[in-house]
Amino acid sequence: MRDVHRIRRIMQMLEDIWRHFPDWRFNQLVSNLQHMYSNKHNNFGKRKVLEKDGESDGVPVSYVDLFYLEDDQLEKFLEEALEELNRRKR
């Protein structure tokens, strides 16, 4: 069973990070963090697809899917991101 206390820790870090960007919407925060994680970890979770618009064979687009990212890895990333943001603030 996963550590149930991770939920509080992760949610607290998300709140702390969000306070650095109060103008961001919640989903914008999540999306930006996903892209940051992917960029720092060899494009982990990056998916490239063709988006069909009805007029062409498709337009290449990409998105990040962190479905398989383990919580301990996310927690470590959030800790590091928060430390970096706090250093910049000083």
C-alpha positions as CSV (number, residue, x, y, z in Angstrom):
1,M,0.0,0.0,0.0
2,R,1.2,3.5,-0.8
3,D,2.0,5.9,1.9
4,V,-1.2,7.8,2.6
5,H,0.8,10.7,4.0
6,R,2.2,11.5,0.6
7,I,-1.2,13.1,-0.3
8,R,-0.8,15.9,2.2
9,R,2.9,16.4,1.4
10,I,2.2,16.6,-2.4
11,M,-0.8,18.9,-2.0
12,Q,1.1,21.2,0.3
13,M,4.0,21.5,-2.2
14,L,1.5,22.2,-5.0
15,E,0.0,25.0,-2.9
16,D,3.4,26.4,-2.1
17,I,4.5,26.3,-5.7
18,W,1.2,27.9,-6.8
19,R,1.7,30.8,-4.4
20,H,4.7,31.7,-6.6
21,F,2.4,32.0,-9.6
22,P,-1.0,33.3,-8.2
23,D,-2.2,34.4,-11.7
24,W,-2.0,30.9,-13.0
25,R,-5.2,28.8,-13.2
26,F,-4.9,25.4,-11.4
27,N,-4.9,23.4,-14.6
28,Q,-2.3,25.8,-16.0
29,L,-0.1,25.1,-12.9
30,V,-0.5,21.3,-13.4
31,S,0.2,21.5,-17.2
32,N,3.3,23.7,-16.6
33,L,4.6,21.4,-14.0
34,Q,4.1,18.4,-16.2
35,H,6.1,20.0,-19.0
36,M,8.8,21.0,-16.6
37,Y,9.1,17.5,-15.3
38,S,9.2,16.1,-18.8
39,N,11.8,18.5,-20.0
40,K,14.1,17.7,-17.0
41,H,13.7,14.0,-17.4
42,N,14.5,13.2,-21.0
43,N,11.0,14.0,-22.3
44,F,9.3,11.4,-20.0
45,G,5.6,11.2,-20.8
46,K,5.8,13.3,-24.0
47,R,3.4,12.0,-26.6
48,K,3.4,13.1,-30.2
49,V,0.2,12.6,-32.2
50,L,-1.5,13.9,-35.3
51,E,-4.6,16.0,-34.6
52,K,-7.0,15.7,-37.5
53,D,-8.9,18.8,-38.3
54,G,-11.1,17.5,-41.1
55,E,-9.2,19.3,-43.9
56,S,-5.9,17.6,-43.7
57,D,-4.2,14.3,-42.8
58,G,-3.4,15.8,-39.5
59,V,-1.4,18.4,-37.7
60,P,1.4,17.3,-35.5
61,V,0.9,18.1,-31.8
62,S,2.4,17.0,-28.6
63,Y,1.3,16.8,-25.0
64,V,2.7,15.3,-21.7
65,D,1.1,12.4,-20.0
66,L,2.5,11.6,-16.6
67,F,0.0,8.8,-15.8
68,Y,2.8,6.3,-15.0
69,L,4.9,8.7,-13.0
70,E,5.3,7.3,-9.4
71,D,4.3,9.6,-6.6
72,D,7.7,9.4,-5.0
73,Q,9.3,10.7,-8.2
74,L,6.8,13.5,-8.5
75,E,7.4,14.4,-4.8
76,K,11.1,14.6,-5.3
77,F,10.6,16.8,-8.4
78,L,8.2,19.1,-6.6
79,E,10.6,19.5,-3.6
80,E,13.4,20.4,-6.0
81,A,11.2,22.9,-7.9
82,L,10.1,24.5,-4.7
83,E,13.6,24.8,-3.5
84,E,14.6,26.5,-6.7
85,L,11.7,28.9,-6.6
86,N,12.5,29.8,-3.0
87,R,16.1,30.4,-3.9
88,R,15.1,32.8,-6.6
89,K,12.8,34.7,-4.3
90,R,15.6,35.5,-1.8
